[in-house]
């Protein structure tokens, strides 16, 4: 066997433009609204279930309350992450490069190839269009 084909990860970066910034901020806002709604829904559901459980078995209320509190903590952590992402994005200047989900490329390798030259690589995207390949 003289050659082999392998998948090599390639970093994808987006150049921050006004349009991308507005889109990402809108997504974060939507996620924040969803988390707030889910937290309100959880509170409403928890209050009803806890009151119902208190009538049936008072001793079962504490574990149920702990379960709801754990869910609420997870939701608050998610909300805090979205708020931190929003703050970070708002402070970024136009033209900054954002890491996106990596992709793979198919590479044919041969005996004697320099692996350092084959690995890596970046794709720079601006407003959905590829503008540059980098090694």
C-alpha positions as CSV (number, residue, x, y, z in Angstrom):
1,X,0.0,0.0,0.0
2,X,1.6,3.3,-1.2
3,X,-1.1,5.7,-0.1
4,X,-3.9,6.1,2.4
5,X,-6.8,8.5,2.7
6,X,-7.5,10.1,6.0
7,X,-9.8,12.7,7.5
8,X,-8.0,15.7,8.8
9,X,-9.8,18.3,11.0
10,X,-9.9,21.8,9.7
11,X,-10.6,24.8,11.9
12,X,-13.4,27.1,10.6
13,X,-13.4,30.7,11.7
14,X,-16.0,33.4,10.9
15,X,-14.9,37.0,10.5
16,X,-17.2,39.1,12.7
17,X,-19.4,41.5,10.6
18,X,-22.2,43.7,11.7
19,X,-24.7,41.2,10.2
20,X,-23.1,38.2,11.9
21,X,-22.9,40.1,15.2
22,X,-26.6,41.0,15.0
23,X,-27.5,37.4,14.1
24,X,-25.6,35.9,17.0
25,X,-26.9,38.5,19.5
26,X,-30.5,37.7,18.3
27,X,-29.8,34.0,18.8
28,X,-28.5,34.6,22.3
29,X,-31.5,36.8,23.2
30,X,-33.8,34.1,21.9
31,X,-32.0,31.5,24.1
32,X,-32.2,33.8,27.1
33,X,-36.0,34.2,26.6
34,X,-36.4,30.4,26.3
35,X,-34.4,29.8,29.5
36,X,-36.4,32.5,31.4
37,X,-39.7,30.9,30.1
38,X,-38.5,27.4,31.1
39,X,-37.5,28.7,34.6
40,X,-40.9,30.3,35.0
41,X,-42.6,27.1,33.8
42,X,-40.5,25.0,36.3
43,X,-41.4,27.3,39.2
44,X,-45.1,27.0,38.3
45,X,-44.9,23.2,38.0
46,X,-42.8,22.9,41.1
47,X,-45.3,24.9,43.2
48,X,-48.2,22.8,42.1
49,X,-46.4,19.4,42.5
50,X,-45.0,20.4,45.9
51,X,-48.4,21.5,47.2
52,X,-49.9,18.3,45.9
53,X,-47.2,16.1,47.4
54,X,-47.5,17.9,50.8
55,X,-51.1,16.8,51.0
56,X,-50.2,13.1,50.2
57,X,-46.8,12.6,51.9
58,X,-45.1,15.5,53.7
59,X,-41.8,13.6,53.9
60,X,-41.5,13.3,50.1
61,X,-41.6,17.1,49.7
62,X,-38.0,17.7,50.6
63,X,-36.5,15.3,48.0
64,X,-38.9,16.6,45.4
65,X,-37.9,20.2,46.2
66,X,-34.2,19.3,46.0
67,X,-34.8,17.9,42.5
68,X,-36.5,21.1,41.4
69,X,-33.8,23.2,42.9
70,X,-31.1,21.2,41.1
71,X,-33.0,21.8,37.8
72,X,-33.3,25.5,38.6
73,X,-29.5,25.7,39.3
74,X,-28.8,24.1,35.9
75,X,-31.1,26.5,34.1
76,X,-29.5,29.5,35.9
77,X,-26.0,28.2,34.9
78,X,-27.2,28.0,31.3
79,X,-28.6,31.6,31.6
80,X,-25.3,32.8,33.1
81,X,-23.4,31.3,30.2
82,X,-25.7,33.0,27.6
83,X,-25.2,36.3,29.4
84,X,-21.4,35.9,29.5
85,X,-21.5,35.0,25.8
86,X,-23.6,38.1,25.0
87,X,-21.3,40.3,27.0
88,X,-18.2,38.9,25.2
89,X,-19.8,39.2,21.8
90,X,-20.8,42.8,22.5
91,X,-17.2,43.7,23.4
92,X,-15.8,42.1,20.2
93,X,-14.8,44.5,17.5
94,X,-15.9,44.1,13.9
95,X,-13.3,42.0,12.0
96,X,-12.5,39.7,15.0
97,X,-12.4,36.0,14.2
98,X,-14.7,33.6,15.9
99,X,-14.1,29.9,16.2
100,X,-16.9,27.9,14.7
101,X,-17.5,24.1,14.5
102,X,-14.5,22.4,12.8
103,X,-14.9,20.4,9.6
104,X,-12.9,17.5,8.2
105,X,-11.1,17.3,4.9
106,X,-10.1,14.1,3.0
107,X,-6.3,13.9,2.5
108,X,-4.3,11.3,0.5
109,X,-1.1,10.6,2.3
110,X,2.0,8.8,1.0
111,X,5.0,7.2,2.7
112,X,7.5,10.0,3.3
113,X,4.9,12.8,3.5
114,X,5.5,15.4,6.2
115,X,2.6,15.0,8.6
116,X,3.1,18.6,10.0
117,X,2.3,20.0,6.5
118,X,-0.9,17.8,6.2
119,X,-2.4,18.6,9.6
120,X,-4.2,21.7,10.5
121,X,-5.5,24.3,8.2
122,X,-8.2,26.9,8.6
123,X,-11.1,28.2,6.6
124,X,-12.0,31.8,7.0
125,X,-15.7,32.7,6.3
126,X,-17.2,36.1,6.0
127,X,-21.0,36.5,5.8
128,X,-21.3,32.9,4.8
129,X,-18.7,33.0,2.0
130,X,-15.3,31.4,2.1
131,X,-12.7,34.2,1.8
132,X,-9.4,32.5,2.7
133,X,-7.7,29.1,3.2
134,X,-4.8,29.1,5.7
135,X,-2.2,26.5,6.6
